[in-house]
Amino acid sequence: YQYLRRYKQMENLDRFTFVSSRIEGTEKECLECLMGFCGRSDPSWTELCNFTHFLNFQLKKCEKSVFCSPVVGNEFCGF
């Protein structure tokens, strides 16, 4: 949700890193944001769950990627 919220607000995500202890927004705002990005007009709970698990997996990989690190990432802005 932290990434999607910032993406929706057109913020720069190159320097953002997820912090699990940070609480942002309300449950309603989170659900509305997830529903807006999941790609389904009326998603089921299972579809939202699968979407969030897949997105979380991909974002963890991205954060660990050398191409997205502050050192190498400067050469690949927006990557």
C-alpha positions in Angstrom: 0.0 0.0 0.0 2.8 2.4 0.8 4.3 2.0 -2.7 0.9 2.2 -4.5 -0.2 5.2 -2.5 3.0 7.1 -3.4 2.8 6.0 -7.1 -0.8 7.2 -7.3 0.3 10.6 -5.9 3.1 10.7 -8.6 5.9 10.7 -6.0 9.4 9.6 -6.8 9.8 5.9 -5.7 13.5 5.7 -6.4 14.4 6.6 -2.8 11.5 5.0 -1.0 11.8 1.9 1.0 9.0 0.1 2.7 8.9 0.3 6.5 6.6 -2.3 8.1 6.2 -0.3 11.4 4.9 2.7 9.5 1.1 3.0 9.5 -0.3 5.1 6.7 -3.9 5.9 5.9 -7.0 4.1 7.0 -8.2 0.5 6.3 -10.8 2.0 3.9 -8.1 4.0 2.0 -5.9 1.0 1.8 -8.6 -1.3 0.4 -9.7 1.3 -2.1 -6.2 1.8 -3.3 -5.6 -2.0 -3.7 -8.9 -2.4 -5.5 -7.9 0.4 -7.9 -4.6 -1.2 -8.8 -5.5 -4.9 -8.9 -6.9 -4.8 -12.4 -10.4 -6.1 -11.7 -13.5 -4.0 -11.6 -15.1 -6.0 -8.7 -12.3 -8.2 -7.2 -13.0 -11.0 -4.8 -11.1 -11.2 -1.6 -9.0 -14.0 -3.1 -8.1 -11.9 -6.1 -7.0 -9.0 -3.8 -5.1 -11.4 -1.6 -3.3 -12.9 -4.6 -2.6 -9.5 -6.0 -1.1 -8.2 -2.7 1.0 -11.4 -2.2 2.4 -11.1 -5.8 3.1 -7.4 -5.5 4.8 -7.8 -2.1 7.0 -10.6 -3.6 8.0 -8.4 -6.5 8.7 -5.3 -4.4 10.9 -7.3 -2.0 12.9 -8.6 -5.0 13.1 -5.0 -6.4 14.4 -3.6 -3.1 17.1 -6.2 -3.0 18.1 -5.7 -6.6 21.5 -4.1 -7.2 20.0 -2.1 -10.1 17.7 -0.4 -7.6 20.3 0.3 -4.9 21.4 3.8 -4.2 24.9 3.2 -5.5 24.0 1.6 -8.9 20.5 3.0 -9.0 21.6 6.5 -9.9 22.6 5.2 -13.3 19.1 3.6 -13.8 16.7 6.3 -12.5 13.1 5.2 -12.7 14.1 1.6 -13.3 
